[in-house]
Amino acid sequence: MNRISARVAAISASATLAVDARAKAMKAAGRPVIGFGAGEPDFPTPGYIVEAAVAACAEARFHKYTPPGGLPELKQAIAAKTLRDSGFEADPGQVLVTNGGKHAVYAAFATLLDPGDEVLVVAPYWTTYPEAIKLAGGVQVDVLTDETSGYLASVEQLEAARTERTKALLFVSPSNPTGAVYPPEQVEAIGRWAVEHDLWVVTDEIYEHLVYGAAKFTSIATAVPELADKVVVLNGVAKTYAMTGWRVGWLIGPADVVKAATNLQSHSTSNVSNVAQAAALAAVSGDLSAVAEMRTAFDRRRQAMVRTLNEIPGVVCPEPLGAFYAYPSVKELIGKEIRGKRPASSVELAELVLEEAEVAVVPGEAFGTPGYFRLSYALGDDDLAEGIARLGKLFGEAR
Ligand SMILES: Cc1ncc(COP(=O)(O)O)c(C=O)c1O
């Protein structure tokens, strides 16, 4: 008999969190590490949200259990916010409040998948998806993209990966790790293709408010209303309101899916912390001025990062249009000699960069595509400039 169940033993540690932990440990040991690993805004949670949480601590009703699927007033506010921001109309009964967006990902796949069901996932993909799909018994089918298409998958590519066992498409725009944002017409074409083949669409909209320049966020659920009975929208407060530590996300879907997912939650986590839900209520009921300020800073850093990365020989970085990540190819540097070493993969190159330049990046292996680095630009402008300069110096020595 297995000591650890085969199901759970197959799960790997989060590579992004591991890089962050290693960089923090080096920093604690006194080394001047610059971290591009973090997947969270470097801003504090806005004051009015914190104040709502402080007030909630004193409310006696919040000291007790509340409905496992979320506070009714929060579900209502999430439905209203979704209509305001993406145009998708849902009843509060179609909302499940989860312990962060990550838990919404888990809940969606646990609720939709039977063993052997295939899920189309565009690579590069965020590290959590494969594990959530695997835990549910699902089979991930990768649809590989690269920098030449700006990391966008076409309907033809999706169709080539579809089989009789395909149950769902996971659609993520803006994307973590690439920052790719699908143009509206491509979102609609993909949604129509999903309807035509009667597929479920699980759409992760957590970066909806972080789009730059001429790019526009388009919800696939709104672009193709015929999907309504087979679409599950995932979202949360983490990225929009700098609330990663509060752990509030949600899932919106057809009533039967949400009822089933709520039953599952009633036996696992029960209600999300009421104090955190009260904070999320203040966040989603308020305006979007805090995220507008963050977006301005992110956009400035994004432009600086893309420009300076592309100046480094061997680095090719398409312009990310959303989220707060750049995803350059470092393929040309692999196998070259740098400071007496010859890294054979992007994992080895990232290790060399951490040791020699004291810069933390996440290697593409974490996102299903070796040969790339993910760099978050959610860090101060000066650190960003210094970190890229260190990369440039180190890579300038490649022979
Ligand atoms: C694409 C995507 N979805 C969901 C999440 C989940 O965020 P959280 O669990 O902090 O709400 C993240 C966080 O990195 C993400 O990048």
The ligand as a Tripos MOL2 file, in Angstrom:
@<TRIPOS>MOLECULE
LIG
   16    16     1     0     0
SMALL
NO_CHARGES

@<TRIPOS>ATOM
      1 C1         -4.0690   32.9600  -13.9640 C.3       1 LIG1
      2 C2         -4.2820   32.9190  -12.4940 C.ar      1 LIG1
      3 N1         -5.4500   32.4670  -12.0310 N.ar      1 LIG1
      4 C3         -5.6950   32.4060  -10.7150 C.ar      1 LIG1
      5 C4         -4.7680   32.8060   -9.7880 C.ar      1 LIG1
      6 C5         -5.1340   32.6440   -8.3480 C.3       1 LIG1
      7 O1         -4.9770   33.7210   -7.5430 O.3       1 LIG1
      8 P1         -5.4170   33.6420   -6.0260 P.3       1 LIG1
      9 O2         -5.5230   32.2170   -5.6350 O.co2     1 LIG1
     10 O3         -4.3320   34.3510   -5.2840 O.co2     1 LIG1
     11 O4         -6.7340   34.3350   -5.9290 O.co2     1 LIG1
     12 C6         -3.5160   33.2580  -10.2150 C.ar      1 LIG1
     13 C7         -2.4620   33.6180   -9.2580 C.2       1 LIG1
     14 O5         -1.2970   33.6690   -9.5400 O.2       1 LIG1
     15 C8         -3.2840   33.3380  -11.6070 C.ar      1 LIG1
     16 O6         -2.1220   33.7980  -12.0780 O.3       1 LIG1
@<TRIPOS>BOND
     1     1     2 1
     2     2     3 ar
     3     2    15 ar
     4     3     4 ar
     5     4     5 ar
     6     5     6 1
     7     5    12 ar
     8     6     7 1
     9     7     8 1
    10     8     9 2
    11     8    10 1
    12     8    11 1
    13    12    13 1
    14    12    15 ar
    15    13    14 2
    16    15    16 1
@<TRIPOS>SUBSTRUCTURE
     1 LIG1         1 GROUP 0 **** ****
